[in-house]
Amino acid sequence: MSRALVDAVDETALLAARAEFPTLDKGVHLISHSLGAVPRAARAYATQFLDEWENDSINAWGAWLPAVRSLGDTIGSVLGVDPGTVAILPNVSTVQAAVASCFTFNETSGPFKGRNKIVYDELNFSTVHYVWQEQARRGADVCVVKSKDGIHAPIEALLAAIDERTLLVPISHVLFRSSALYDAKRVIDRAHEVGALVLLDCYQSAATVPLALKEWGCDMACGGSVKWACGGPGASYLYIRPDLLPAMKPTSTGWFAHAEPFAFDMGPMRYATDVWRMIGGTPAMPAVYTARAGWEMIAKLGVANIHKKSLRQTALLREIVEARGFTVNTPRGDAERGGTICFDFDGADAVSKELSRRKFFHDYRPKCGLRVSPHFYTTDEELHRFVSELDGVRKGIAAGTINAPAKGAY
Ligand SMILES: Cc1ncc(COP(=O)(O)O)c(C=O)c1O
C-alpha cells in the first residue's frame, strides 16, 4: 500500500469521529489549543456520575475512586507511561505548586542536595512562571532564559543554563504562543547529565504530538484535559518517574495523599507510596467523569494518526495564509512545531474578534497573532472556509462595511 493511501485511510477513521461531536455543527472549531470540542459521550458520563450519586449515595465512592485511577491510566497510555503512575489534580497551577512544595531549596542531603536553581524560558506559560517565580521567596534561584525571536524554543540557551546547581527544568513541551516544539529528549538528557530534573508541561502537546515519556526518561510531566484532549476543565494530570517518588514529599498536601486516608491518623504524615501522594484532598469527581470521554477518544484514535493529519493540515494552513502575505509565527519544520499555526497581519485583532463572533472559533494573542488549530475532526473544507471568511471580514473592515469590533469587547 502506498504511503499516500495509508494516510488517507487514517484520516477517514479520524474524520468519522466527527459524528461523536455534535458541537462541530454549531461553528468552525479551530480552537483545540485552548478548548477542545466536547464529545457527545461527555454528557453521558456526566449523567452517569449524577446517577451514581443519586442512586448510590455514599456507596458511589466505590465507583468514583477507581474512576480517578482509570482516568490516570487512560491519560498515561497517551503519555507513554505505565499504569498507576499518573495522578489527577484540578489544574496545572496546582500541580506545579505541589511539586514546588517538595523542595526546600537548601537541602543538605538527599537527591536535591546543593540545588536551588530553576531553569525555564520566557515563552513558558504564565501560570508556570508565576508559581516558580514565587519560589524565590523560599530560596529558589529562578533563571528565565531569553528567546531570540519569540517564536522558536530557545533550546541552546536553555541547555547552557542547566548546570550542577540546577534542581528542576519546568518547561512547556509545545509553547502556547507560537506552537514551537521542544526536543524534550535533548533537554532531559542534558538535565540528567548534571543531576537535574525535568517537569515537562505537555498541555499543548499531549493528544496531538506523540509522547514517549518513559522511553525518554522524563522525570515528571503534567498537563490538563481542557485543550487537545477534549476533556473539559478540572482534570489535570501529573506523572512522576516511580523511582523518584520516595523523594517527593509535598508540604502542599492533604488526606488523599496519605497512605491510609481513612485511618484519620493524627501522627506524622505518611505519604502514599504511589503517585497519589501528590493529590492533596478529595478529587473533583464531575471533572474526572467529563474528562474521560475525550481521553478515551484520543487513546482509541491514536496520537500517531492524529499527528500525521495535524502535520499535513498545519502545512496546508501555513501555505494558504502565506499565499496572502501574512506573517507565520510558528516554526516551519515538522519536528519543530505542535498542532497550531499562528499568523499575523495588520488589523488581525479586530478581524479575529469578528470571526469569533461569527463562530469561527480560534483566538488571538499579542506578539503572535491568530492561533488556528486543526484537530483530528477538522476537514480541509473548514480550513478553506475559515480563511475565506477571514478574507471577507478583512476586506469589509477595510472598506468600512463591517464595523471593527471594539478592542477588548470580548
Ligand atoms: C502550556 C500550558 N500550561 C498550563 C496552562 C493552564 O494552566 P492551568 O491548568 O493552571 O489553568 C495552559 C493553558 O491554559 C497552557 O497552555
The ligand as an SDF file (V2000), in Angstrom:
LIG
                    3D

 16 16  0  0  0  0  0  0  0  0999 V2000
    1.1860   25.0640   28.4240 C   0  0  0  0  0  0  0  0  0  0  0  0
    0.0800   25.4150   29.3680 C   0  0  0  0  0  0  0  0  0  0  0  0
    0.1910   25.1320   30.6850 N   0  0  0  0  0  0  0  0  0  0  0  0
   -0.7930   25.4120   31.5530 C   0  0  0  0  0  0  0  0  0  0  0  0
   -1.9530   26.0260   31.1420 C   0  0  0  0  0  0  0  0  0  0  0  0
   -3.0710   26.3100   32.1090 C   0  0  0  0  0  0  0  0  0  0  0  0
   -2.8020   26.0440   33.4400 O   0  0  0  0  0  0  0  0  0  0  0  0
   -3.9740   25.7650   34.4880 P   0  0  0  0  0  0  0  0  0  0  0  0
   -4.4190   24.3570   34.2960 O   0  0  0  0  0  0  0  0  0  0  0  0
   -3.3710   26.0010   35.8180 O   0  0  0  0  0  0  0  0  0  0  0  0
   -5.0780   26.7350   34.2000 O   0  0  0  0  0  0  0  0  0  0  0  0
   -2.1060   26.3480   29.7740 C   0  0  0  0  0  0  0  0  0  0  0  0
   -3.3140   27.0000   29.2210 C   0  0  0  0  0  0  0  0  0  0  0  0
   -4.3340   27.2540   29.7490 O   0  0  0  0  0  0  0  0  0  0  0  0
   -1.0650   26.0290   28.8770 C   0  0  0  0  0  0  0  0  0  0  0  0
   -1.1910   26.3040   27.5700 O   0  0  0  0  0  0  0  0  0  0  0  0
  1  2  1  0
  2  3  1  0
  2 15  2  0
  3  4  2  0
  4  5  1  0
  5  6  1  0
  5 12  2  0
  6  7  1  0
  7  8  1  0
  8  9  2  0
  8 10  1  0
  8 11  1  0
 12 13  1  0
 12 15  1  0
 13 14  2  0
 15 16  1  0
M  END
$$$$
